Amino acid sequence: MLIPIENVLSKDEVRQFRARLDAAAWQDGLATAGSLARQVKRNQQLDDASDTAVALGNHILRRLGSHPEFISAALPNRIYPPKFNRYRDGGTYGVHVDSALMQVGGTNITVRTDLSATLFLSEPDEYDGGELQIEGPFGVQAVKLEAGDMVLYPSSSLHQVTPVTRGARIASFFWIQSMVQGEGDRTLLYDLDQAIQELTPRCAPDDDQLLRLTGVYHNLLRRWAAT
């Protein structure tokens, strides 16, 4: 399931991010490309170990740690540290699939990539092209969100970034290992949790049906979660 999440960063936070990113030293994205990706990847990336990448990545992680919709949708166990890329002058990333396992640099931590995330840091009118196209069971969906918004999608999906023909598309991207590995199970829990959150303001705190529904959610989570 493809899930857009609004306002992960405020517009003011985006401006602060952009000030640092616009002044950063960008590198050829081929430096981190595998053998297949080298054939289709044309972008720029920040050095993961740079002060800018580390500081901005940690800021994103702090925001996500208190973002209820992200937690509901991803049920995160581990998050690969956010990375940053830039597409311009025809930059593109052809159809590819993310690696199943990602080793966090400088550590012995491995992240199973259940979910991929793209956090947009350029407004849609700043660039032409640059749509994130994700293949799913109902065909290809194109995503181009407001700056500060993020999309979550299954890492098993084939996806691409179309060529940027004007301006620059700047984004952060990363991967999540969920406590619930099965995509169908996560989707069911997310839909159930969203329904509970919508019902809660309309019901008394001791409403029996709401309590039963909440119990079903937690019992399913207890059955499917692995930590």
C-alpha positions in Angstrom: 0.0 0.0 0.0 1.2 3.5 -0.9 0.7 5.9 2.0 1.3 9.7 1.8 2.0 11.4 5.1 1.6 15.2 5.3 3.7 17.7 7.3 6.5 15.5 8.5 8.5 18.8 8.3 7.0 22.2 8.6 7.6 24.8 5.8 10.0 26.6 8.2 11.9 23.4 8.8 12.0 22.8 5.0 13.5 26.3 4.5 16.2 25.5 7.1 16.9 22.2 5.5 17.2 23.7 2.0 19.6 26.4 3.2 22.0 23.7 4.4 21.5 21.4 1.5 21.9 24.2 -1.1 25.3 25.0 0.4 26.3 21.3 0.7 28.9 19.5 -1.4 27.0 17.0 -3.6 28.6 13.9 -5.0 27.8 11.7 -8.0 25.2 9.2 -7.0 27.0 6.5 -9.0 29.4 6.3 -6.0 26.8 4.3 -4.1 25.2 2.4 -7.0 25.4 -1.4 -7.4 26.2 -3.1 -10.6 22.6 -3.0 -11.9 21.8 0.5 -10.6 24.8 2.0 -12.4 23.0 1.4 -15.6 20.0 3.5 -14.7 21.1 5.9 -11.9 21.9 9.6 -12.7 21.6 11.8 -9.6 23.7 13.4 -6.9 23.8 12.4 -3.2 25.2 13.8 0.0 28.0 12.0 1.7 26.2 10.0 4.5 29.0 10.8 7.0 28.9 14.6 6.4 27.8 16.9 9.2 24.9 18.1 7.2 23.5 14.6 6.3 23.9 13.4 9.9 22.3 16.5 11.5 19.4 16.7 9.1 18.9 12.9 9.2 18.7 12.9 13.0 16.2 15.8 12.8 13.9 13.7 10.5 14.2 10.7 12.9 13.1 12.8 15.8 10.1 14.1 13.9 9.1 10.6 12.9 9.5 9.3 16.4 6.5 11.5 17.5 4.5 11.3 14.2 1.4 9.2 14.9 0.5 8.4 11.3 4.0 7.3 10.5 4.1 5.0 13.5 0.7 3.6 12.7 1.6 2.9 9.1 5.2 1.7 9.5 5.2 0.1 13.0 9.0 0.8 12.9 11.5 -1.5 14.5 14.6 -0.1 12.8 15.1 2.8 10.5 18.1 3.2 8.1 19.6 6.6 8.6 18.1 9.1 6.2 20.0 9.9 3.0 19.7 12.8 0.7 19.6 13.1 -3.1 19.3 15.7 -5.8 18.1 15.4 -9.4 18.6 18.1 -12.0 19.8 18.6 -15.7 18.0 15.5 -16.8 18.8 13.5 -13.7 16.8 10.3 -13.3 16.8 6.9 -11.7 15.3 4.2 -13.9 13.2 1.2 -12.9 14.8 -0.6 -10.0 14.0 -2.5 -6.7 15.6 -1.7 -3.4 17.9 -4.2 -1.8 16.3 -6.5 0.7 18.9 -5.9 3.4 20.9 -2.7 4.1 24.0 -2.6 6.2 24.3 0.6 8.2 27.7 2.1 7.6 30.2 1.8 10.4 28.0 -0.6 12.4 27.0 -4.2 12.6 23.4 -3.3 12.2 21.4 -4.7 9.2 18.0 -3.3 8.3 15.5 -5.5 6.5 13.8 -3.1 4.0 10.1 -3.7 4.5 9.1 -0.1 3.6 10.8 2.7 1.5 10.3 6.3 2.3 10.8 9.5 0.2 10.5 12.9 2.0 10.1 15.7 -0.5 12.2 18.8 0.1 11.4 20.7 -3.1 8.0 22.2 -3.9 6.3 20.6 -7.0 6.5 23.9 -9.0 10.3 24.1 -8.5 10.9 21.4 -11.0 9.5 19.6 -14.0 9.5 15.8 -14.2 10.9 14.0 -11.2 7.8 12.0 -10.4 8.3 9.0 -8.2 6.6 6.2 -10.1 5.7 3.1 -8.1 4.4 -0.1 -9.6 1.7 -1.8 -7.6 -1.1 -4.3 -8.0 -3.3 -1.7 -9.6 -0.7 -0.3 -12.0 1.8 2.5 -11.8 1.2 5.4 -9.4 3.0 8.7 -9.8 3.9 10.7 -6.7 5.0 14.3 -6.5 4.2 15.8 -3.1 4.5 19.2 -1.4 7.8 19.9 0.4 7.7 18.5 3.9 5.4 15.6 2.9 6.5 12.0 2.7 5.4 8.8 0.9 5.7 5.3 2.3 5.6 2.3 -0.1 6.6 -1.4 -0.1 10.4 -1.8 -0.7 9.5 -4.8 -2.9 7.9 -2.5 -5.4 9.6 -1.7 -8.7 9.9 2.1 -8.9 11.7 4.9 -10.7 12.3 8.7 -10.7 11.5 10.2 -14.0 13.9 12.7 -15.6 14.0 16.2 -14.1 14.0 18.6 -17.1 13.8 21.9 -15.2 14.9 23.0 -11.7 16.1 20.5 -9.0 14.3 17.8 -7.1 15.7 17.4 -3.6 14.6 14.7 -1.2 15.5 12.5 1.7 15.1 8.8 1.4 15.4 5.8 3.7 14.1 2.4 4.6 12.2 1.0 7.5 12.2 -2.5 9.1 8.8 -3.0 10.5 7.8 -5.0 13.6 5.2 -6.5 11.3 6.9 -7.9 8.2 3.8 -8.9 6.2 2.5 -6.1 4.0 -1.0 -7.3 4.1 -0.9 -7.6 7.9 0.5 -4.0 8.2 -2.2 -2.7 5.9 -4.9 -4.3 8.0 -3.5 -2.9 11.2 -3.1 0.6 9.7 -6.7 0.6 8.5 -8.0 -0.6 11.8 -5.9 1.9 13.8 -7.1 4.8 11.6 -10.7 3.7 12.1 -10.1 3.6 15.9 -8.5 7.1 15.8 -11.5 8.5 13.9 -14.0 6.9 16.2 -12.3 7.9 19.5 -13.4 11.6 19.6 -17.0 10.5 19.0 -17.2 8.0 21.8 -17.0 8.0 25.6 -13.7 6.8 27.0 -15.4 3.7 28.4 -17.4 2.9 25.3 -17.6 -0.9 25.2 -17.5 -1.2 21.4 -14.5 1.1 21.1 -12.7 -0.8 23.8 -13.4 -4.1 22.1 -12.1 -2.7 18.7 -9.0 -1.5 20.4 -8.5 -4.9 22.0 -8.8 -6.5 18.5 -6.0 -4.2 17.2 -3.6 -5.0 20.0 -4.3 -8.7 19.9 -3.5 -8.8 16.2 -0.4 -6.7 16.7 0.6 -9.1 19.5 0.2 -12.0 17.2 2.0 -10.6 14.2 4.7 -8.4 15.7 8.4 -9.5 16.0 10.8 -7.3 17.9 
